[in-house]
Amino acid sequence: MSTVSRGLPANPHLDVPKKQSRELLKLCKESSIDALNRIRQRHPKFRHTENEPLVKIVKLSDTQLVIAREYGFSSWTQLKERITGNTAAQLIDKAIRANDATAVTQLLVAYPNLLHVPVISGNWGPPMSHAANLNRLEMVKTIAALGAKDFQHAFGRALLHGDIEIAKWLLEQGASFHPGIIMGSCETLNLNGFAFLDDEGAPFTDGRGNSQAPFAMILETYSRRPKGKHEILKRFKARGYEWPDTAMMAFHCGDLELLKRHFQTDSDLLHKRFSYREIYPPVLGCADDGRSGLHGTPIDGTTLLHLAIDFDEREIFDWLIQQGADVNASAVIDKEGFGGHTPLFNAIVSDAYVNGLQRDAYMGRRLLELGADINVRVNLRKFLDWRDEPGWHIKHHITPLEWAADFPERGWVNKEIVAMIESRNF
């Protein structure tokens, strides 16, 4: 199931979410499956309601709640307050970033309702949580003194970024190690936050008590911090977690020596194409929908070389190159004719570019130096989720450069590799 996720523009107007709410209600009354799924996904009252009764009972206030939550706010009222106070919220954001306690105090005294309204989004939270996101301990204390109550949310945001000093202070104010608190540092692969929680005995579960969810998050997250990931997986092992002894799990753990031993027993590993289910094993809690893992260019049916690029595993990448990995190895082509892409495609559009270390374009440069074909053409499609209009980005008969040229998520496009290819500077 796809997820609609929106962001407020710089100058939002309430007419837009009002219109979106009416449109969603109309689609629901027309029995649109996508619309009904959006209701179930965001509205707790209807999470398990079947299509036919949902069509009959859903009303405008319900779709307003869903639209508000798609914008990252907990309620329609909160969304309205944020839009109405947009100018003040922007000034609060600016003052927090500038560590200007006087300006923040003046603004929140003048607009006390904004003390409990997200500054940018529900994810970042109200002003105190917003300050915790930005590692501003004194600002957190200043806003708390004004009456902020979002200690638990701020605690989670501090741990997400590994700001332990802020986390400890928030604990003293009443934040707690409730189920699900571990998920943030798993999402960001932040070793500092995770180690603090582990050492304090925090539960390794999501908010519903699922003990597989944190482990699955480690494997499927958008974050690309290999060292943090490897150390966190060691802590899972120390907590008693077990996983299959496969080449792919050795890869995820960054355990090159174990990966080498797998190569000794399986001479085909250098050329093997790994399925999505092998990369993200459902037995370990990963989703089995073929779309849940977060990455740039598709990775289903790719080699370890493709995967080392996507997951930013430089040590493994270098070792694979030393072993003679084919820089022009093609991914599996599916029954509809999509795939066949080489590692260069994964380097030029990569989650590791925006969330990892690949801004030095090291891996792309090595591929080009070793003869990566810049003219190879393939058919590619990528499902883009968590946006205004989730859907497929589909391109036919394209080169790596053309795949990058109009990829919708521009932050994933490796500009340095694009420049190398365009200038033939490799």
Secondary structure, DSSP 8 states (H G I E B T S, - for coil): ---B-----SS--THHHHHHHHHHHHHHHTT-HHHHHHHHHH-GGGTT--HHHHHHH--HHHHHHHHHHHTT-SSHHHHHHHHHTHHHHHHHHHHHHTT-HHHHHHHHHHSGGGGGS-SS-TTT-SHHHHHHHTT-HHHHHHHHHTT---HHHHHHHHHHHT-HHHHHHHHHTT----TTTTHHHHHHT-HHHHHHHHHTT--SS-TT--SSHHHHHHHH-S---HHHHHHHHHHHHHTT------HHHHHHTT-HHHHHHHHHH-TTTTT--B-HHHHS-GGGT--SSS--S--SS--TTB-HHHHHHHTT-HHHHHHHHHTT--TT----B-TTS-B---HHHHHHB-HHHHHSSGGG-HHHHHHHHTT--SS--EEEEEEE-SBSS-EEEEEEEE-HHHHHHT-S-GGGB-HHHHHHHHHT--
